[in-house]
Amino acid sequence: MLLSMKSILSPSQAAEQSGFSLDTLRYYERIGLLDDIDRAPSGHRRFGDDDMEWLGVLRCLRETGMPIAQMRRYADLTRRGEATMAERLSLLAEHDKQVQERVALLQAQHNHLREKIDWYRSQIAATPHRGRTEPAR
């Protein structure tokens, strides 16, 4: 029989693996984004596999620009179980739409930046002439 090994991490190990600082982990626990973190008899927090998986979700939401208030709403809905699945889907779909809009804006800005780089390269490659002006874009 194969027993599953559950990882138990200290706060500093959890911070290192999740990419969040210790202060952020404490803050997330204080505002309700982290719930029911196990404690050792000494009172120190112990992070398990489920906690680390949840931190991965929070990292994704944060890195895609979801505001803390929406992250808290998502966490609350998740804790309330299957009855909230449609609401969670709606929240994530709206966030996805906002992420797509930001990606499109970044792509347009990236294209503009590349045009500028290409213009400068063409100017440097051309015979140097004083008095050239950059076209407005």
Buried (B, 14 or more C-beta within 10 A) or exposed (E): EEEEEEEBBBBEBBBEBBEBEBEBBBBBBEEEBBEEBEEEEEEEBBBBEEBBEBBEBBEEBBEEEBEEEBBBBBBBBBEEEEEBEEBBEEBBEEBEEBBEEEEEEEEEEEEEEEEEEEEEEEEEEEEEEEEEEEEEE
